[in-house]
Amino acid sequence: MNARLGRFDAAQKAFRKAVEIAPKRPEGYVALTQLYLRANQNLAEAQALAATASRLAPTAANYAVLSMACEKAGDLEGASTAIARAVQLEPQNSVYRRRQALMQRKK
C-alpha cells in the first residue's frame, strides 16, 4: 500500500522487514527490487536483491525482474542473460520474448 501511495521510506522499511522475517522467501526481495526500480534508486542493490530472489525461486517472473534490474544498473549482459532464462522457462510469454529481442538489439 505504501509503495502505491508513493511513500518510499515506509514501503522500503516494510519490504526490508519482510526480507528480515522471511529471508528464504523471494517476495520481499522482489518487492524491494521493484520499489527501487520504480524510484530509480539503489540500482546496484536492486540488482543484488533480484539475483537473490532468482536464486531462491528460479521462476520466469523473477528472472524478468532481474533482467530489468540489471539493465537499470547498466549491466546489459546480465539483463540479456536473465531475460533469456525467463524465455527458456516460459517460451510462450510474449512480454518476455519482446524484452529479449529488445535486449539483443541493445547489445
N, C-alpha and C positions, 0 to 999 in steps of 0.2 A: 504494500500500500504506500509506504513512504517513497519508494522509488518512482511510482507512478505520479505521485504528487510533487515530485521534484525536491524532496527532502533528502539530498545526497548524504549528508552526515548521518542522519538517523538510519537511512537504508544501509549505508556502509556498516554501521555498528551492528545492525540486526543480522546482516549476512555474515559478518565476521563471527558473531556469536553462534550462528548456525554451523559454521565450519568448526568452531571450537567444540561445540556439543557433539557433533557427528562428523569427525574428521575422515571417516572411511566412506562417507556418502558424497556423491558428486554434486548434489543440488545446491548446496551453499557455495561451492566453488564456481559453479556455472552462474548463479545469480550475481555474485560479486563481480565476476568477469563481465557480464552483460551491463551491470551498472557502470563499471569503468569505461566500457566501450561507448555507451551512450553519452557519458560525460566527457569522453576523450581525455581521460586522466589515468595515471598509473598504468600506462600501457604495457610496460615490461612486466609488472606484477600481474596484469590481466592475462598475459601470455602464459606465465607460470601457473596461474590458477587454472586456466583452461587445460593446460597439459596435465595437471593433477587430476582434473575431472575426467579426462580421457583415459588416463591410466586406471582410475577407479572403476569407470564404466565405459568401456570402449564401444560406444554407440555412434551411429552416423551423426546424430544431432550434436553430440559432444565434440566430435571431430570438426563439424561445421563451425561451431563456436570457436574452437581452437584456430581454425583457418582464419576467421575474422580477426581474432586477437593477434595472430602472427602478422597478418597484413598491416594492421594499425600500428604495430610495433616496428614495422619496417623489415620484417623477415619474410620476404616473398617466397623463398624456397620452402620455409616451414609452412607457409599458408598453402602453397601448392601441394605439398606432401599430405597435409591434413585433409584438404578437400578431396584429394584422390582417394584417401582411405574412406571418407564418408560415402563417396560414389561407389566404391567397392562394396561397402556394406549395404547400401540402398541404391542399386543401379537405376531403379525406376524413378527416383526422385529428381524431377526436372529442375528444382531450385538448386540442388547440389551440382547437377550437370552443368547448368548455366554458370555457376560460380567457378567450376573447374575450367570451363572454356575461358572465362574472364582471366583467371589466374595464369593460364597458359599464354594468353596474349600479353600479359604484363611482364612475363619472364624475359 
